[in-house]
Amino acid sequence: MTIAATATTTLLPPPACPFPAGWTLADLQQHLGDIPADRIVLHPPPGQATEQDLLYLADRDRLCELEFGVLVEKTMGWYESLLASLINFEITLYLRSHDLGQVLGAAGTLKILPGMVKIPDVSFISWSRFPKEKLPRRPIPALIPDLAVEVLSQGNTQREMSAKLEKYFDAGVRLVWYVDPDSRTATMWQQRDQPLLVAVAGELDGFDVLPGLRISLAQLFAQADRQSPLTDETD
């Protein structure tokens, strides 16, 4: 008599997830600040992404921020990128005569809180916040910027940017600038509950973070709007 062997399957518990059972993508979007679904990375699964996953995508030209184990793609169009680079240039010029720290561009990933990696469009970090030892080149440093600059894009939501502002101040950021290309205005915060609106004719102010730094919004947008001086020659 032949006895048929029966296979047994061991069921493993699902991996830990920080979100309640039964959550939908809509719940996750709302939790993250009404972020559009096309910016939420689904592999690795939301709740289980790591800094290594972030670096993997960065190497493939996909900039993502990490929050609650979720990778959220950073949105920035060419015009927003141009504005950010012009702001970065102005701060770089300022630092040549005021040796206060370093300025990072739009790919500067920073671990500002445990499990949270943000990528300000421009960030300034004072020397006092740098460690004494030399930082490794590739891993994500745990550095808190003194100044975080965000150039708003069409893909950003109001709730997303409000939540990001709270996290910046929770982490210890001293000054935040939000620049709005649509209205050509900006908002500055030295404290999370005291916004200072900068009109079109106004200036971005470095306050006590970058004392004496002033960046004219009108000149900033005029520089961004420049067209080629070359014209087509016709016979």
ZALO-222558 format. One record per residue (C-alpha): residue in three letters; x, y, z. Coordinates in steps of 0.001 Angstrom, whole numbers, plus 524288, in hexadecimal, padded with zeros to 5 digits. Layout:
AlaXYZ
...
END
This chain:
Met800008000080000
Thr8052180D4A7FC20
Ile8035B818568056E
Ala80251825737FE5E
Ala80A3A8302380494
Thr802B283C66807A4
Ala809888498D806C3
Thr8073C8533581184
Thr8082A861CD80F9C
Thr80CEA86A9181A68
Leu805F58779B81A19
Leu80EBA882DE81DD1
Pro8093588F0C8241B
Pro8089089ACB81B1A
Pro813B28A49581C8F
Ala811AB8AF578265A
Cys80ABB8BB3982105
Pro808BE8C85C827D7
Phe7FB358CA28821F1
Pro7EE3A8C491826B3
Ala7E92A8B82182061
Gly7DFCE8BAC381547
Trp7E58C8C7CD81160
Thr7E3C58CB948032A
Leu7EC498D3E47FA60
Ala7E2D38DF137FCD9
Asp7E52D8DDDB80B81
Leu7F3CF8DE2D80930
Gln7F2A98EA1180054
Gln7EB048F16B80AA5
His7F49A8ED5E8152F
Leu7FFED8F2C580D40
Gly7F91C8FFAE80A64
Asp7F0538FCE97FEAA
Ile7FC328F9697F671
Pro7F8778F5107E896
Ala7F8C68E6607E6BC
Asp802A08E7417DBA3
Arg80CDF8EC1B7E547
Ile80B978E0BA7EEDB
Val8151C8D5AF7EBFB
Leu80ED98C83A7ED4C
His81B338C0157EC85
Pro81FEA8BE147F6C7
Pro812748BDC07FD1B
Pro80E868CA0F8048B
Gly812BA8C8F2812A7
Gln81E7D8C06480FB7
Ala8278C8C90A807C2
Thr8350D8CC2580D12
Glu83FD48D5F380AB0
Gln846858CBE8801FC
Asp83A538CB897F976
Leu83AD08DA557F89A
Leu849118DA057F462
Tyr846238CF5A7EA7A
Leu83BEA8D7EA7E3D8
Ala844988E3FD7E4CB
Asp84EF38DCBF7DD0A
Arg844858DB137D28B
Asp841018E98E7D254
Arg834CF8E86C7DAAE
Leu835A28F17C7E653
Cys82CF08ED047F16C
Glu82ACD8F10A7FF7A
Leu828B28E6DE80A07
Glu81E438E7AE81484
Phe817A98DD0681C9A
Gly81EAA8D2FF81419
Val8183B8D8D7807FE
Leu81FB18DE247FC58
Val819758EA477F686
Glu81EEB8EF6A7E9CA
Lys8236D8FD737EA5F
Thr81CEA905E47E03B
Met8241F911057D983
Gly822BD9168C7CBDB
Trp82D7191D3B7C426
Tyr8292492AEC7C811
Glu828C1927777D67C
Ser83629921427D50D
Leu83B4592DB17CEB2
Leu8360D936257D9C7
Ala83C2D92D157E3D2
Ser8495192DA67DCE7
Leu848D993C917DCA4
Ile845F493D0B7EB3F
Asn850FB933697ED88
Phe85A1793C287E59A
Glu8569C948397EDAD
Ile85935941057FA67
Thr865F993B947F4FD
Leu86A80949527F17D
Tyr866DD94DF27FF19
Leu86E8F942E080575
Arg87AE69469A7FE16
Ser87BE595291806BB
His874B794CEF81283
Asp87AA793FB0815FF
Leu86F0593AAE81DB8
Gly86CC792D1F81816
Gln86911925B080BCC
Val85DBE926838024E
Leu857B591A687FBEC
Gly84FE0919547EF75
Ala843899123D7EB92
Ala84986904A77ECCF
Gly84E71906AF7FAA6
Thr847FA8FBC280266
Leu847B58FE2081111
Lys842D98F58781C1E
Ile83C098FFBE82463
Leu834BF8F69782DAB
Pro835368E7F483089
Gly82FE88E0F782493
Met82DBE8EDB781D4A
Val835E78F25F811C9
Lys832D98FF5380B54
Ile838C29061E7FF86
Pro8370C914D880042
Asp838B891B8E7F328
Val84368923937F9B0
Ser848C7921F48075E
Phe852F79290380F53
Ile85A029220981A66
Ser86272929DB823C3
Trp86FE1924F8827DC
Ser86B0592309835B4
Arg861D691855830E2
Phe86C25910B982986
Pro872DA905A7830E9
Lys8816E906E48335C
Glu884738FA9B82BA0
Lys883BC8FAA081CD4
Leu876968F64C817A0
Pro875EA8EA8980E79
Arg872968EE668009A
Arg8673F8E55A7FD48
Pro85F0D8E1FB80949
Ile854798EB4780DD2
Pro859E78F41181893
Ala8520F8F6E9824CE
Leu85331905AB82388
Ile8492091002826C3
Pro849A791BE081DD9
Asp8490992970823B2
Leu841CD92E078177D
Ala838D0925AD80F17
Val833C692B2C80230
Glu828909254D7FA79
Val8247C92A1D7ED03
Leu8164A926257EBA8
Ser8127E91D8D7E032
Gln8052291A817DA7A
Gly805F190CCD7E026
Asn80718911F27EE13
Thr7FAE6912D57F667
Gln7F81C91CB08010B
Arg7F6E19120A80B62
Glu8039090BD5806FA
Met80B1E9188E80845
Ser804AD91BED81546
Ala8088F90EA281A9C
Lys816639103081550
Leu8177A91D6481C1A
Glu813C69171C8290A
Lys81DF090C788274A
Tyr8288191642823F9
Phe8262791D86830AB
Asp824AD910E183862
Ala8323D90D4F83385
Gly8383991A5983766
Val838979220882AAD
Arg83A159306E82E04
Leu834FE936E6821A3
Val82C359323B8168A
Trp8298F938C680972
Tyr81E779347C80079
Val81F3393AD57F2FE
Asp812E393A817EA9F
Pro8158493BEE7DBF1
Asp806FD93D787D8BF
Ser8049F9496F7E141
Arg812DF94DB87E0C5
Thr8128C94F687EF68
Ala8190B948677FAA8
Thr816649452B808D6
Met820C7944E781369
Trp8202193EC1820DE
Gln82927940BD82C5B
Gln81ECE93A3C834B4
Arg814D79307A82FD1
Asp80902938A183391
Gln80DEB945D582EC0
Pro80E389464181FDB
Leu813A79525B8195B
Leu80E83954B780BA5
Val8181C95A4C801D7
Ala81172961DA7F6E9
Val816209623B7E8DA
Ala81E5296E587EB93
Gly823A5968DC7F855
Glu82FE89618D7FC42
Leu833779547780222
Asp83A5E9572C80EFD
Gly844FE94F088155D
Phe841F6954CE822DA
Asp84B5F94FBF82D45
Val84DFC94333825A0
Leu854A294A5281A5D
Pro855ED9584081F95
Gly85576962B28152E
Leu85116959AD80A2B
Arg8463295F66801DC
Ile84109959747F556
Ser837BE961BF7ED34
Leu82C29959CC7E852
Ala82A7A962ED7DCB1
Gln838A1960FB7D89C
Leu837D5952637DB31
Phe82C379509C7D223
Ala831C695A067C816
Gln83E0B951AE7C76F
Ala835FD9453D7C658
Asp82DCC94B1E7BB5A
Arg8393B94F3D7B2CB
Gln8389C94B0D7A4AF
Ser8439C948A179B37
Pro8491F95566795A1
Leu84B2994E6F788A7
Thr84134950F877E0C
Asp83EB9949FF77150
Glu844C2950BF765B0
Thr83C32951DF759CC
Asp840809552974C0C
END
